[in-house]
Amino acid sequence: MTRRDVFEYALLRVVPRVERGECFNAGVLVYCRAHSFVAARTHLDEAKLRALDPHADVVGVRAALRAVEGVCGGGEGAGQAAGDDAGRRFRWLIAPRSTVVQPGAVHTGLTTDPAGEVERLLDLLVR
């Protein structure tokens, strides 16, 4: 039997106008402690963004989503979190924020392939 490890994930939501509370999924964060793995994949549906806010800052939203991917990747792209382990970077990214790009609730699952989960969840919950 193949060993399955616990993983955690959270959706990244875009909330173009925080005061209205309308949102849509634009990415997924996945963390697996057993593999010291953290990753994010994003997909911005510009038509949804414009439907909720015709004046939305598309460039700014894309930059915020790329920044999340950068923090997950570690190294220079992680900024102040560069020296943090995967778990600390994940916890920092899932902290509640009142910004246009917000993390959702954390969910758990079992996996044999954390990197595969990132793609599977992106296809299932975002695209």
C-alpha positions as CSV (number, residue, x, y, z in Angstrom):
1,M,0.0,0.0,0.0
2,T,1.3,3.4,-0.9
3,R,1.8,5.8,2.0
4,R,-0.5,8.8,2.0
5,D,0.4,11.9,3.9
6,V,-1.8,14.6,5.4
7,F,-1.9,17.9,3.4
8,E,-3.6,21.2,4.0
9,Y,-5.0,23.6,1.4
10,A,-6.7,26.9,1.2
11,L,-8.2,28.7,-1.8
12,L,-7.1,32.2,-2.8
13,R,-10.1,34.4,-3.4
14,V,-10.3,37.6,-5.2
15,V,-12.6,40.2,-3.6
16,P,-12.6,43.2,-5.9
17,R,-14.7,45.3,-3.6
18,V,-14.2,44.3,0.0
19,E,-17.2,46.3,1.1
20,R,-19.5,44.2,-1.1
21,G,-18.0,40.8,-0.1
22,E,-18.4,39.3,-3.6
23,C,-15.5,36.9,-4.5
24,F,-14.3,34.2,-6.7
25,N,-11.5,31.6,-6.5
26,A,-8.3,32.5,-8.2
27,G,-5.7,30.1,-6.8
28,V,-4.9,27.3,-4.3
29,L,-2.2,27.0,-1.6
30,V,-1.1,23.5,-0.6
31,Y,1.1,22.5,2.3
32,C,2.3,19.0,3.2
33,R,4.5,18.9,6.4
34,A,5.8,15.3,5.7
35,H,7.3,16.6,2.5
36,S,8.3,20.1,3.6
37,F,6.2,21.2,0.7
38,V,4.3,24.4,0.1
39,A,3.1,25.6,-3.3
40,A,0.6,27.9,-4.9
41,R,-0.9,27.9,-8.3
42,T,-3.1,30.7,-9.6
43,H,-5.5,31.4,-12.4
44,L,-7.1,34.8,-12.7
45,D,-10.4,34.9,-14.7
46,E,-10.3,38.4,-15.9
47,A,-13.9,38.3,-17.1
48,K,-15.1,37.4,-13.6
49,L,-13.0,40.2,-12.1
50,R,-14.4,42.8,-14.5
51,A,-18.0,41.5,-14.0
52,L,-17.7,42.2,-10.2
53,D,-15.8,45.4,-10.7
54,P,-15.4,47.0,-14.2
55,H,-12.7,49.3,-12.7
56,A,-10.6,46.6,-11.0
57,D,-6.9,46.8,-11.0
58,V,-6.1,43.7,-13.1
59,V,-2.4,44.3,-13.0
60,G,-2.4,44.7,-9.2
61,V,-4.4,41.6,-8.7
62,R,-2.1,39.5,-10.9
63,A,0.9,40.9,-9.0
64,A,-0.7,39.9,-5.7
65,L,-1.3,36.4,-6.9
66,R,2.3,36.1,-8.2
67,A,3.5,37.4,-4.9
68,V,1.8,34.4,-3.1
69,E,3.4,32.0,-5.6
70,G,6.8,33.7,-4.9
71,V,6.5,33.3,-1.1
72,C,5.7,29.7,-1.6
73,G,8.7,29.2,-3.7
74,G,11.0,30.6,-1.1
75,G,14.4,32.1,-1.9
76,E,14.7,35.7,-3.1
77,G,11.1,35.5,-4.4
78,A,9.8,35.1,-0.8
79,G,11.0,38.5,0.4
80,Q,11.0,38.6,4.2
81,A,9.8,35.0,4.4
82,A,12.9,33.7,2.4
83,G,14.4,32.1,5.5
84,D,11.2,30.6,6.8
85,D,10.4,26.9,6.5
86,A,7.5,25.7,4.3
87,G,5.1,25.5,7.3
88,R,5.8,29.1,8.4
89,R,5.3,30.4,4.9
90,F,2.0,28.6,4.6
91,R,0.8,29.9,7.9
92,W,1.7,33.4,7.0
93,L,-0.1,33.2,3.7
94,I,-3.3,31.8,5.2
95,A,-3.6,34.6,7.8
96,P,-6.8,36.6,7.3
97,R,-6.4,39.8,5.4
98,S,-8.8,42.5,4.3
99,T,-7.3,43.0,0.8
100,V,-8.4,42.2,-2.7
101,V,-6.6,38.7,-2.6
102,Q,-7.7,36.8,0.5
103,P,-7.1,33.2,1.7
104,G,-10.1,31.0,2.4
105,A,-10.6,28.5,5.1
106,V,-8.0,25.7,5.5
107,H,-9.1,22.1,4.6
108,T,-7.2,18.8,4.9
109,G,-6.8,15.7,2.8
110,L,-4.5,12.7,2.2
111,T,-2.1,12.5,-0.7
112,T,0.8,10.6,-2.2
113,D,1.7,13.5,-4.4
114,P,1.5,17.0,-2.9
115,A,2.6,18.7,-6.2
116,G,-0.1,16.8,-8.0
117,E,-2.7,18.0,-5.5
118,V,-1.9,21.6,-6.4
119,E,-2.8,21.0,-10.0
120,R,-5.8,18.8,-9.2
121,L,-7.3,21.3,-6.8
122,L,-6.6,24.2,-9.2
123,D,-8.5,22.3,-12.0
124,L,-11.3,21.2,-9.6
125,L,-11.9,24.5,-7.7
126,V,-10.5,27.4,-9.7
127,R,-10.6,26.9,-13.4
